[in-house]
Structure formats: C-alpha cells, structure tokens
Amino acid sequence: MRHYDLVVLGAGSGNMLPDEELAQLRTAIVEPDLFGGTCLNRGCIPSKMFVVAADAVEDARAAARLGVHATVEHVDWKAIRDRVFHRIDPLHASALNYRRENGIDVYTEEGRFIAPKVLQAGAERITADTFVVAVGSRPVVPDIPGLDTVRYHTSDTIMRIDEVPASMVVIGGGFIAAEFGHVFGAFGSDITIVQRGPRLLMAEDEQVSARFTDLASRRHRVLLDADVTSVEGREDGVTVTVSCPDGDHVVRAAALLVCVGRRPNTDRLDAAAGGLDLDRHGHIVTDSAYRTSVPGVWALGDTANHFQLKHMANAEVRLVRHNLLHPEDVRALPHKVAPHAVFTSPQIAGIGLTEQEARRRGIDHLVSVRDYGDAAYGWALEDTTSFVKILADPVERTILGAHIIGPQAATLIQQLIQAMELGLTVDRIARDLLYIHPALTEVVEQALLAL
C-alpha cells in the first residue's frame, strides 16, 4: 500500500490542480484515459475547431446577401480533422511525461474506491491524506431497441470519422446536437434532428429556444415531440423509426449520432464504496467549498456539479487549491450563476434567469429585447434574426438574466456577466460607459437603455 499527501483522480481539470504551491506534497494522479479530459480530447476544444471551419463555409455561402457571390468548391474533411487532432493528440504524452519528470506518480489504470480514502488502481492500493475527485463524465446511451446492434456515434467518436456522411440522424436537441448539427450540416450532411421536447435547446430562454428551433428547421429536418422507437442496421447505414404526434416516421441515414446528455463517472469510481454521498443523478454531493461527506475528500467538475462547463471546473480548481493551502480560510465559489454558450449557428449565450423561470417563480422583472438589426453593425451584417434579451429587477435595477442569439453572442454577453456578478445596475452600465460606435456592442447598450 502506497500513501500520499494528495491523490488527484482524473487528469482533465484535475491535472490543473498540482502546481508550484503544492509542490511540497507527495502527489499522485490517477487517469486511465487521456490527460486533458473531455474538454481537450473529445469536447470543447476540438469541437470549436470544427465549428470555426463550419462557420467559414456558412459565411461564404451566405455572402451573397452582401453582394459577394462566393462558392465553396470543396470541404476537405480529413484536412480539417487532421489539423485538429495532429495538434491535440501529442499533448497527452507530453503532459504525462511532464508530471512524472516533476516527481508526481501517475497511475494509468482505472481507480476504484474499496473503502473511504482507500483506492485500488490496477495492482496498487493507494491511500492519501487528501483526495480530489475530478473523474468527469461520459455520454449517456439511451435504451433504444436495436441501438446495441448498429454502429452509432457519440460526441466521443463523431469527430474522428473518416468522411462526412451523406446523411445523419441526430438523436437529441441540446447543445451537443446543435453544435454537431451545424458542423456536419455545413460540411454537406443531410441532417435530421429528433427531439423529445417541443423545441430545441429547451434549457435556453424560451424566446431564444423558439428562434433557434425556427432557424434550425430551415436548415435541417427537425422532428419535435418525437421518440425514437427502434433502430435497425442496413448495409449503407441505419433506419430510425420515430414516433411523432402526426404518426410514425421512418428515417434512413448513413450515420447515427446519439447526444442525449452526459452522466458522471462516479459509478466507475465506485464512489459509494468510498463513503461518498451521491445525488439522484450520480453526482458527488459537496458543500459550497467542494468538500464531500468524507473528511479530506474534495470533488469538482462534472463529477460534482450539473453545469458541464469547463470554465466552472477551472474556477473550482482554483478554489479547491486555495482551500487545500489555507484550511483556516476555506472559501466558497463567489459565482452566483454560471454563464454558458452554444457554438452553433447562430451562436447562443446566456446567464441567469430565463423569462419563463422568472414567471414560474413569481419573480418581478423587467424585460428588454433588442434586435441586432437595430444597431449599425447589425445593418452591416444584414441581420434579421438575432437579438439581445435582458431581464432586470424593477426595484434593485440589477440584471437577473441575459440571453443572446446571434453572431459573437459568447463575446457580447461578457460585459453583462461582469455587471451581473458585480451587482452593477442597468442604469450605470447603460449610461456611465461609452460603447464604441458602430461596434456590435451597441445592441447591448440599446437593450440596457430600454430598461
């Protein structure tokens, strides 16, 4: 049995934890997969590299509205794919070697708790004064008759295929479905999206969700309020039977992408054997400082929260590091709400309350909606579908929520995130700041002035 001061389970965000401040600790990392986790290898970073290429294709095809008549002669999928992974794939070995060369033991076998603060990793049994659990999450595979008999993809595998399929069925209507629908649709696939709910991106503000559903339906075949009842293989792909309000639809496609959500990897860790309390979704229960039910065991990232956001995990790493170093000054995460973005077409970003949430909870609110086309740069874009929406407290005058659909939404929303986190009133940020004219930020200014 080997004993450590610190054991980190998971080398995604967990690999960010050991630094020079913790260098005095005898440390081990347990990671049976790739360093960098989902974000680097199968998620945020590679998918956005594909999105950038897809955006370039769409921009060329849409340029005619500006009087620029362009065509896309060819999309070289393998060149795009190889540009992505030739940069990403070498990083695992360099990160692993860096840790070992700097005195950290790395276990590449899967670790499972066999008792509180006792871990089995391959043939090794490990104990530690402190454990930090950051084992991430993986795609959910739904129980659909016939799915286990056909070749299907998840977000883990779809980016490494050898060619763009002529057609693709996407099961799911969340952010992963929206992003990959955009990518493969831009590259030439005939996309069918099957969504159980009445709209795509149901977690977004209803007005944003409805607008995106309308726009996506112009590009793809979108089946709403739909359930996949069976999947069958055929020589050149799959046959998917879908139950819809107007009856059954049979969809044939060359490829099948399943993206109905993600689940924490706590079952593979056998967290319960480690004495760790889990919620009904399988996440490790923590307090606001990310301490678990076992003293000396902390948890962060997809293992512990429902956000599935890398920027939240990054903030949690910084917080947990501080708390390990300063047990007399344990802090909680200062962020009240988590911003997010969906890198689809059009781009979407949001933070805080949606209008439907405010109504459901009986929260008094003011609403301002401003179209991109109301600002000078929106004119330049010939934009007719994008908008900024802000909810504010009518008494405190602070921002309750902000939601943007349109070009550069993830960038435009940042000033509203800062105002919301810092408690600034809409009056201050509307009137006490200068907004560059004619930048796209003016649409945010106009939405604030309307409040």
N, C-alpha and C positions, 0 to 999 in steps of 0.2 A: 504494500500500500504506500502510495506517494502522497505527501502532504505539501500543500502550497499555501501561500498567503492569500492569493487571488486566483480563481479559475473563472474564465470567461467562456460561456457556452454560446458559440455562434460567432463567425468572423465576418458578418455583414457590418451592421452598425457597431456590433460588439468589438470589432477589430480597431475601432477608433478610440476605445477606452484606454488601453495601456499607452502611456506617454511618459515623458521625462519626469513628470511629477510623481508617477507611480513606479519609477524605475527601481526603487529600493525594494520593492516587493518581489518575492519569488512567485512567478506568474506562469500560468498555462492557459492555452486556448484550445478548445475542443471544437473542431469543424470537420465533419465528414464530407462536405461538399466543397465548393469553390469559395476562396476568400473574396470578399466584396458582396456576397449575398445576392438576394434577388435584384436589388437596385442596379448593381453594376453588371450582372451577368444575364439577367432574364427580365429586367423590368425597366425602371425609369430611364436609364442612360441609353441602352441600345434602342429602346422603342422610340425615344425622341430623335435619335439619329435617323431612324427610318421616317419619322414624321417630317423632319426637315426636307428630306428628299421628296416626300409626297406633296408637301406644300409647294415645292418648286414646280412640280408637274402641274398642280392645280392653278398656280399663278400664271403659268404660261398659257394654259387653256382658257383662262378667264380674262386674259389681257385684251381681248377684242372689245370689251366694254369701254376700254380706254383708248381705242383706236389703234392698238398694237395687235396685229394679226400674226400670231405665233402658232407653231405646231410642235408637238413632241414626237420626234422621229422614233425614238426607241428608249425604253426603260431597261437598263442593264441591271437586272435584279442581283445577279451574282456579284457584280462590281459593288453595288450598294451594300449587300450583305457582307462581303469580304472586307470592305472599308471599315465596317462596324467592328467585326469580330477579330480582325487582324490587330486592331488596337486594344481590344478588351481582353482577349484570351491570354496573352502573355502576362497579364497583371497578377494572376493567381500565384504563379510560381515565384515571381519576384516578391510578392507580399509574404508568402510563406517563408521563403529564404531569409528575408529581412528580419522577421520575428525570431527565427531560430538563431541567426547570427548575432542577435542582440540579447540572447540569454533567455528567451521565452520558449518554453516547451510547447510544441504543437502536436496534438493528437488528431489524427485523421480518421479515426474510427468513430462511429456514432456513439454518443454518450447517453446513458440511461441511469436515472437515479435508482438505487436499490434501497436507500434509506435517506432520511434527512441529512443533507450535506455529505453524502457518500455517493460517488458516481462510478459506474462501470464504463470504461471506454476501451473496447476490444478486450485484450487480456489484462489491462491495467485497472486497478481500483484506486480512485483518487478521492482525497478529502481536501478541504480547504477551510480557512477561517472565513473567507468571503467568496460567495458565488455571485456572478452576474449572469442572468439568463436572458439571452437575446437570440433565440433559435429561429425566429422568423415565422413565415407562413408558407403555404403552398396552395395551388389551385384546388378548388372544390370540383369533384367529378360527380355529377348528379346520377341518381339511379334511374336511368332511362333504358327500357327494354331494347336490347340489341347493341347498346353502346359498347359493351365489352367485347363485341365480335368484330368491330370495324376499326380502321385506323382513323384516329381523330387527333387533333392538336389542342393544346392549351397555350397560355402565354409563355410557358416554359420552352415550348418547342417550335412555335409557329415562325419565329424569326430566323430559324436556321434551315428552312426548307430549301430545296434546290431550284425551284422555279415558281413563278407566280401562277397559281391555279386559275383556270379559265373562269371558274365559279366557286363560290364559297358560301356555306351556311354558317352563320354566327349565332350560337345559342347564348342569349344574354343581352341585356340592354343597358349595362352600366358603363363605367369609364373605360374599361379594357376593351369592351365591344366597340365603343365609339371610336377609340383610337385606332384599333386594327381595321375596323370597317373603313375608316378614312384612308389608311395606308394602302390596303390591298385594292380598294376601290379606285384610288388614284393610279395605281400601277396596272389596272386593267381587269381586275376580277369583277365578275357579276355577283354582287353581294346580296344575300337575303339575311335579314336580321329577325330573329324570333325572340320576342319579348313577352314575358308573362303579364306585365302590367299594361296600363292604358297609354303610357308614354315611355320614351327612352329617357335615361338619366333621371330616374324618379327621385333621387336624393337631392336634386337641384331645386331651386325655386321653381314653382310651377310654371311661371311665365317663361322662364328660361328653358325649362324642360319641354314645354309645348312648342316653343320656337325651334329648338333643336330637332324635335321629332318631325316637324313640318319640313325643315331643310334636309334632314336625312332621308325623308321619304321621297324627295325629289331626285336623290342620287341612287338610292337603293330600294329594293323591295323590303318593306317593313311590315311584319305581321305582329299586331298588338293583341293583348289579352289572349295570348296563344300559349299552348302547352305542346311540347314535343312528346308524342305518344309512343313512337318507335323509331329506330334507326336500323337500316339494313345496308349491307355492303353490296357493291356491284363492281364490275370489272374496272370501270373508269371513275370510281368514286363512291358516293353514298346516296341513299334515298332516305329522306327525313319526312316522316308523317307528322303533321302539325294540326292540332285541334284548335279551331278559331271560332269566334261567335257565328260566322257565316258558314260553318261546316269544316270538314277536313281538307287540308291542302297537302299535296304530295310534292316535295321539292327535291329535285335531283341536282347534285353538285359534285364538283371534282374534289372538294376538300371540306372538312368539318372542323370548326373552331368552337371549343367549349369555354366560355368565360362567364360563369355564373357566381363568382365570388371566390374568396380565399379563406382558409382556415389556419389557425395557429398550429405550429408543430409540437405542441405540448404533449400530444399522445405519444409521439415518437420518443420524447424525453422521459416518459412515464413520470410526469410531474406529480401525480398523486402519490406515488411511492416515495417521493422526496418530501412529502408533507405539505406540498404547496396547494393552497386553495385555488380552485378554478371557478370561473363563472359559467353560465349555461352555454356560452359559445366556445368554451375551452381555453379562454384567456386566463393567464395567471392574475389573480387578484392582488393589487398593490394599493398602498396608501398614496397620498399626493406626493410623497418623496420617492416613490417607487420601491419601498420596502415590501416584502412579501410576508406571508404568515409565518415563515421560518426566520428567526433572527440570523442576520448575516447573509441572507439571500435576497438579492435585488432582481428586478426584471424590467425590461424595457422593449420598445419597438413593437412589432406585430405580435410578439408573444404576450404582451401585456395590455395593449390598447386596441381600439377598434378603428383607428384612423387609417392605417395602412399608408402612412405618409412618411417619406424619408426625412423631410425637414423636421417632423415631430420627433423621430428617432434620434436625429442629430442633437436636438435640444435636450432630449432625455439623457443622452450620453454625457453631455456637459454637466447636467445636473447631478447625475449619479457619481461622476468623478469628483465633483465638489463635495458631495456628501460622504464619500469614502475618505477623502482627505481631511474633512472638517466635521467629525462626528458630533462636536459640540455646537455646530451651527448648521444643522440639517435644514435644507430648504425644499420648498415645493416649486413646481414649474409655474412661472408667473403668467404664462399664456392662458387667457380665459377661454379662447376659442381657437380652432385650427383652420387656417386658410387652406384652400386646395385649388387645383386647376386640372382641367381636362384638355389634353393637347390633341384635339380633334379638329374638324373643320365645320363651323368656325370654332375658334378656341373659346373656352369657358373657364371662369374663375369665380370663386365665392368664398364668403366668410360670414359667420354668424347666422342670425335668424333668417329664415325664409318668410315670405309673407304668409304662407299657409300655416307655418308654425306659430307665428305671432297671433293669427286669428284663433287657432285651435287652443292656444294657451291663454287667450284673453289679454294679451299684452297690447297696451295702447301704442300706436305707432303712426308715423307719417311715412308716406311713400313718394318717391320721386323717380320717374323713368325718363331717360333722355336718349334719343336715337343718335347713333354715330352721325347720321346724315344731317343733324342739326349743327354740327361743328364743321369748320372749314376743311379740316383734313378728311372728315367723312365725305364731304363733297368730292375731294380729290380722289378718294377711293371709289366713288360711285356706289357707296354702301347704302343698301335699303333694308337690311335685316338685323343689324347689330344694335345693341342698346346697353346702357348702364342703368342699374336699378339700386337705389339706396333706401334703406329703412332707418328712421331716426326716432328717438324718444321725444315726444312732443313737449315734455317738461324739462328734462335734463339736456336736451338738444344734442345728445351724443349718438353715435352710429350704433344701431342694433344689428345691421346686416348689410352686406353689399354683394351684388351679383352682376357679372358682366358676361355678355356673349358677343364675340366679335374679334377682329384681329388684335393681337397683343393683349388679350384680356388678362393673362397672368402677370404682365408687367404693369398694366394700368391700375390693377387693384392694389398694388403695393402701398401707395400713398393712403388708401383707405384702411388698409390693415394697420399701418402705423398710427393713424388717427384714432382708430378704434381701440388699439392696445394702450395708447397713451391717454385715453379719455378726453381727447380734444372735441370741442363742439363743432357741429357742421358750420356754424356761423364763422368761427375762427378760420377753419381751413378753406372756406369759400371766399372770405373777404380779406383775410390777413396775409394771403400768399399771392404771388404773381405766377400765373400759368403762361408758359411760352405760347405765343401765337405764331403760326397756326398749327401747333402740335396736337396730336390726338388726345392729349391730356385735357384739352378744353372741354371735351364731352363730360368728363368727370366734374370739372368746375361748374358746368351748366347744371348738372344734376344736383350738385350741392347748393348752388344759388337758388334753385327752385324750392329747396326746403326752407 
